[in-house]
C-alpha cells in the first residue's frame, strides 16, 4: 500500500532579486499561509559573509518562513563539464560555498543543474560527465560534513545539459548514490516543465515521463508552466493555463500513485516564476499579482 505523501507549497526566490526585498517576499508568503522558500542564487551570494545569511534566516523566521532549500538561478556552477581547469576550479570553490551557505540558512538541501557542454565541443561530453560525477561525489561528502540532508541536481531539456534522458537520469543517480556512507544522498530537484524535444522539434520525452523516472531519487519539485516545445516558461494564471501543457492535477496524481517509490514522506513544490521584465516601471509591479494568481491555483490543485 503506498505511503501517505504530504505535499507542501513554496516559492523559489528568483524573481524578487534586484526588484523587491526578501522580507517583502516573506510577508507575502506569510499572508498566503505558505511557509517554505527555496533561495535562488545571485551573483553576490558567493562573496557575502556568513553573518548576512544568519540575518536572512532570522528575518525569514520572523515571518514564520523557513528557507528549506537552495538552488542556483543561473548556470554558474557548470564548469565541471567544460574541460577548462580554470572554470573547473571556480565551480568547485562556489559549489563548496553554496553548501556552506545552505548550512548557515538551515536548508535541507542545496543544488544546481550540472551545466552545459558547449555545442561546438560536444565530443567532450563523456569526459565532462565523468569529471562532473567525481566532483559531485566529493561535494556530497562535504554536504554531509556540513549537516545537509542532500544535494540536488535538476534534469534539463537538452542533451548538452545532462542528465536529460531517462537513461542519463538513472545513470547519474546510480553512480552518485552507490558509494561512501559518509556522503549525503544526491537526489533530484525535478522541474515539471522540463521534457525533451530533439533537434527537429519532435517530442521525445514528456515532462511527466521524466518526472516518473526521477521518483526513486526525488527530493523536491520546481512548479512552472511551459509550451509544448519547452521553449517559454510562465506561471498558472487563467491565460497561462490555457496555453501551457503542465497539468498540475496530473502531476499530483503521478506522485500519489507512486508515493511508495519516493524517498520522502513530505515533498515541497516550489513555484519557480521567471517574473515580468526586470527593471521597468511598467512591469516590476506586476510580480505581486503573478505570484498571487499562480499560488492561488497551486493551493487549489497541488496541495488540495
N, C-alpha and C positions, 0 to 999 in steps of 0.2 A: 504494500500500500504506500503511495507517495507520501513523503513527509509534508507537513504543513509549511508552506512557504510564505513568509511575510514580505510584502513589497512596500518599500518606502520611497518617497519622492524627495529629490534635492535639486539644486541648481549648480551648474558649473559657472564660475565667476567671470569667464572671459569678457562678456560684453560690457561690464562696468569699467574695465581698465581704461584709464585716461578720460573717463566720461562721468562716472559717479564714484562716490566713496564706498568702501566696503561696509561701513555702518549703514549707509543708505540701503544697500542690498540686504543686510541682516534685518533691518527694520521691516522692509517689505515682506521678507520671508516669515518673520515672526507674526506679522499681521495675517498671513495666509496659513498659519499653523504648519509651516514647513521648517524643519529643523536641521537639515543637512546641506552643507556646501562642499563642492569639490573645487578647491582653489586651483585656478588655471595659472600656468607660469607666465611671467612677464620679464622683461629684459633686466630689470634691476634686481630680481629675486636672487640671483647667484652671487651678488656682492653685498646685499644688506646684512647688517649684524644680527646675531641671534636675538637681541632684545626687541627688534622690530616685530619678529614673528611671535614672540611671547606676548607682546601687547596686542597683536591682532587676535590671537587665540582668546585672550581675556575679553576683548571687545565683542567677539562673537558670542562668548558665553553670557555676556550681559544681556543679550537678546534671546537667550535660550537656543542658540545655534551652535552646532558642532561642525568644525572643519574636518569632515570624516575622511577626506581623500584629497590627493593632489594629482594633477595630470597636466602635462605640457599643453600649451595653447598653440604652439608653433612646431616646426620640425627641427628645433635647435639641438636635439641630442642624437642626431642621425649620423654622426661622424664615424661610427664603427663600420659602416657599410662601404665607405668611400675609398679605402685603400690609401688614405693620406695620413701619415703618422701625426702630423700637427693637428688635424681635425680630430683624430682618434684621442689624442691627449686631452684636448679641450672637452670632448664629450665625456671622458672618464671623470675629469675633475667636476664637471657640472652635474653628472649623474650622482656622484657622491654627495654634492651639496644639496641636491634635491631630496635625497634620503635624509640628510641631517635636518633640513627644514621641515620635512614631513613629521619627523620625530618631535621637533620643537612644538609643532602645531597640535600634536596628539592625533594625527591622522592614522587610520588603519593601514593605508597603503599609499604608495606613490607610483606613478607610471608615465610612460611615453610610448608613442609609436616608434618602431625600430629605425625609421629614417628611410632614405631613398638611395637606390643605386642610380647613378646618373645615366640618362638614356644613351649617351654616346659611349658609355663604359659598361654596357650591360653584361659583357663577358666576365666581369669580376664578381658577379653576384654570388656564386658558390663560396668563394673565398671570403667575401664580405659577411655572408651569413655565418660562416664558421667563427669569424672574428667576433661578430656580434654576440653569438651564443656564449662564447667563452667569457666575454666581459659581463654578460648578464648573470652567469653563474657566480662570478665574484661579487657583483652588485647584490645578488640575493643573500649572500653570506653577510655582506656589510649591513643590509637592511635588518637581518636578524639581530646583529650586534646592537643596532640602534633601537630595537624594540618594535619594529613594524611587523604587521601580520602578513604582508605580502607585497610584492612588486607586480606591476601590471603592464601588459602590452595591449595595444589596440590593433586588431586586424584591419587592414586598409582595403582600398578598392582598385588597386592596380598591381601588376606583377613586379613593378620596380620598387614597391613599398611592402615587403613581406612582413608578416605572413598574410596571404590573401586567399589562397585556395584552401579547401578543407584539408588537403594533404599537408600543406605548409603549416596550417594551424595545429594539426596533430603532431607534426614533426617538432615544432618549436616547444610545445607543451611537454612532449615526451622527453626530449633531450634536456630540458631545463629543470625537470622535476624528478629525475632519477638519480640524483647524486647525494651530496652530503646532508646529513641530518642537521647540520649546523647552519643551513641556509633557509631563508624564508621561501615559501612556495611562490612560484611565478604563475600568475593567473591572467585572465583576460578581462579587460575593460572593453566590452563589445558594443559597438555603435550600431543601433538598429537601422541606421540609414546607409550602412555600407554593404554593398554587394559587389559583384564583379561582372563587367561587360568587356568583351575583347576588343581588339584593335578595329574591328569592323562594326562595332556597336551592337554585337549580338549579346544578349543576356546569357551569361554562363551560370552564375550563382545568385540567387536572390538573397536579400538581407536575412530572411528567415532561415534559409539553408545554412548560412554562415553562423548565425546565432546558435542554431541547433548543434553545429559542430563544436562550438566553444563551451557548451553546457558543463562538461565534466571539470572544467577549469574556470568557470565563470565567477568573477569577483564582484563586478558592478556593470552598469549599463550607461551608455550615452543615449539620451532620448532626443531625437530630432527627426524632421521630415525631409523627404527628398523627391526628386522626379524619377521617372523610370530608368534614366541613364546614370543616376547618382552624380549628376552634374552640379545642381544647385542644392543648397540646404536652407531650411527655413523652419518655421515653427508649426503651431497647431491651431491657429485661429480658423474661422469657418472657411475663408477663401483658400488658405494654405492646405487645409484638409482636402478640399475639392481637387486641387492639382497635385497633391502628394500621393506617394504609394505606400507610405508606412501606415499600417493599420494597427493601432495600439492594442485593441482587443485581441487581435491575432497573436501579437507578441505575448500578451498576458496568458493567453490560452496555452501557447507553446511552453511557457515557463511553468505553469501549474501542472500541466500534464506530464512534464518531465522533471518534476521537483526532486525526485529521488536521485537524479544524476548531478544536481547542483551541489557543490561542496559548502553551501551556506544555508542557514535557516532564514536569514534576513538578507534581502537583496535591495540595494538602493539604485534607483534610476535617476540620473542627473540630467535635467533639461539642459541641452547644450545649444543655445541660440547664437548665431553669428551677430545678431543685433542689427539695427539700421545703420546706415552710413555714419561712420565715426567722424566727429568733429564738424558737424554742420548744425546751425541753429534750427534749420527746418526738419532735422531728423533725430538729433540726440534725445529730444523729449519723447520720442515715440517708444523708447525702450521700455518704459514702465508699462504701457498698455500691452506691448508684445509679451512681456513676461506674465502679466496678469491673465491674459487671454489663454496663453498656452498652459499655464499652471491650472487654470480652471478646468480645462479639458482633461488634463492628465489626472487631476484629482478625481474626476468622474470616471475615468477609464483605466488608469494604471493601478491606482490604489483603492479601487472600488470594493 
